[in-house]
């Protein structure tokens, strides 16, 4: 169990097993020739439990409350010329 924030305050949440199907990189070419690659990676997914019922907490829009703990993966490709300029 994990504690998460909800519209009802801090509640318990059930940690869910998950399988990653696809994680795409967002790729940015900078004006100095550098290419940045960034993606969000889910580390933990939990579903909120309604303290009154012990079942999934359902939000006003009819969907269960999920909490995702994530990290950002980052990579860069910096041209040699740009590195030389930055070092000097």
C-alpha angles and dihedrals in degrees: 000000000000131000115234137174117256139165085269093053126256111350139170119264133197113239110230129209112232141182120217110234100177137355114183126198120233105220124202127186110208125210091251091060095260118137117211121198117195133172138170114236121197112226101175134008123196134178118218120243120217106236091212097054106019088230131106112304107244117207124220089262089061097252127117118252112254127186121202124196108201145170133206121241114208134187133170136198109201119186116238090241092056092048091051091051092049093049095050 
